[in-house]
Amino acid sequence: MSPIEENQSTSKSGSTSTVVASLAALGSVIAASSCCLPLLPFLFAAGAAGTSAFVAQLRPYLLVLSVLLIAFGFYKSWRAKQCNCKPSRISTFLLWFSAFVVFVFIFFPQVIANLVADLLAGKS
């Protein structure tokens, strides 16, 4: 066998072993992740709890910002009427709907929390 033929046969077996090693690595990753997958919901819950604790601290500021932005929307709507530009029905509806949602979230937060909890738990 010439040196060139030996080189070609070695590279063919080398590429086969590379493919087998790659498949073995993928198989080990899949096997390892099947052990770790039950941890993912707990990690998500911990992240959500941390985020909710952070957002709970910002709640008063976010409510004030919401009220200010709704008031700004009503001001812009009033200014449009002063300039003889009638706002579209969709924008008027969205403004009033968002004002209603902000009102409900400010004055009835526990009712909303219970509703969301029931929806997520599958109760009707």
C-alpha positions as CSV (number, residue, x, y, z in Angstrom):
1,M,0.0,0.0,0.0
2,S,1.4,3.4,-1.0
3,P,1.7,6.2,1.5
4,I,-1.1,8.1,-0.3
5,E,-3.5,5.2,0.0
6,E,-2.6,4.8,3.7
7,N,-3.3,8.5,4.3
8,Q,-6.7,8.3,2.6
9,S,-7.7,5.2,4.5
10,T,-6.6,6.9,7.8
11,S,-8.6,10.1,7.0
12,K,-11.7,8.1,6.2
13,S,-11.6,6.2,9.5
14,G,-10.7,9.5,11.2
15,S,-13.8,11.2,9.8
16,T,-15.9,8.3,10.9
17,S,-14.6,8.4,14.4
18,T,-15.2,12.2,14.4
19,V,-18.8,11.6,13.5
20,V,-19.2,8.9,16.1
21,A,-17.6,11.2,18.7
22,S,-20.0,14.0,17.8
23,L,-23.0,11.8,18.0
24,A,-21.8,10.5,21.4
25,A,-21.4,14.1,22.6
26,L,-24.9,15.0,21.5
27,G,-26.3,11.9,23.1
28,S,-24.6,12.7,26.4
29,V,-26.0,16.3,26.3
30,I,-29.5,14.9,25.7
31,A,-29.1,12.4,28.6
32,A,-27.7,15.1,30.9
33,S,-30.5,17.5,30.1
34,S,-33.2,14.9,30.8
35,C,-31.9,14.9,34.4
36,C,-31.7,18.7,34.6
37,L,-35.0,19.5,32.9
38,P,-37.1,19.2,36.1
39,L,-35.0,22.1,37.4
40,L,-36.1,24.5,34.7
41,P,-39.5,25.2,36.2
42,F,-38.0,26.0,39.6
43,L,-35.4,28.3,38.0
44,F,-38.2,30.1,36.1
45,A,-40.3,30.4,39.3
46,A,-37.3,31.9,41.2
47,G,-36.7,34.4,38.3
48,A,-40.4,35.3,38.3
49,A,-40.4,35.8,42.0
50,G,-37.4,38.0,41.9
51,T,-38.9,40.1,39.1
52,S,-42.2,40.4,40.9
53,A,-40.5,41.6,44.0
54,F,-38.6,44.2,42.0
55,V,-41.7,45.4,40.2
56,A,-43.7,45.4,43.4
57,Q,-41.3,48.1,44.7
58,L,-41.9,50.1,41.6
59,R,-45.7,49.8,41.7
60,P,-46.4,53.3,43.1
61,Y,-44.2,54.9,40.6
62,L,-45.7,52.9,37.7
63,L,-49.3,53.8,38.8
64,V,-48.4,57.5,38.9
65,L,-46.8,57.2,35.5
66,S,-49.9,55.4,34.2
67,V,-52.3,58.1,35.5
68,L,-50.0,60.8,34.1
69,L,-49.9,59.2,30.6
70,I,-53.7,58.7,30.6
71,A,-54.1,62.3,31.5
72,F,-51.7,63.3,28.8
73,G,-53.7,61.2,26.3
74,F,-56.9,63.0,27.3
75,Y,-55.2,66.4,27.0
76,K,-53.9,65.5,23.5
77,S,-57.5,64.4,22.6
78,W,-58.9,67.7,23.9
79,R,-56.2,69.7,22.1
80,A,-57.1,67.8,18.8
81,K,-60.7,68.9,19.2
82,Q,-59.6,72.5,19.8
83,C,-57.7,72.4,16.5
84,N,-60.8,71.1,14.6
85,C,-59.1,67.7,14.2
86,K,-61.5,65.0,15.3
87,P,-59.7,61.9,16.9
88,S,-60.6,58.6,15.3
89,R,-63.1,56.3,17.0
90,I,-60.4,53.7,17.6
91,S,-58.1,56.1,19.4
92,T,-60.9,57.4,21.5
93,F,-62.0,53.9,22.4
94,L,-58.5,52.8,23.2
95,L,-58.0,55.9,25.4
96,W,-61.2,55.2,27.4
97,F,-60.4,51.5,27.6
98,S,-56.9,52.1,28.9
99,A,-58.3,54.6,31.4
100,F,-60.8,51.9,32.6
101,V,-58.0,49.3,32.9
102,V,-55.8,51.6,34.9
103,F,-58.7,52.5,37.1
104,V,-59.5,48.8,37.8
105,F,-55.8,48.0,38.4
106,I,-55.5,50.9,40.9
107,F,-58.6,50.4,42.9
108,F,-59.1,46.6,42.7
109,P,-55.7,45.0,42.6
110,Q,-56.6,42.0,44.7
111,V,-59.6,41.2,42.5
112,I,-57.4,41.2,39.4
113,A,-54.8,39.0,41.3
114,N,-57.4,36.5,42.2
115,L,-58.8,36.4,38.7
116,V,-55.4,35.8,37.2
117,A,-54.6,33.1,39.8
118,D,-57.9,31.3,39.0
119,L,-57.2,31.5,35.2
120,L,-53.7,30.1,35.6
121,A,-54.9,27.3,37.9
122,G,-57.5,26.3,35.4
123,K,-60.6,27.2,37.4
124,S,-63.5,29.0,35.8
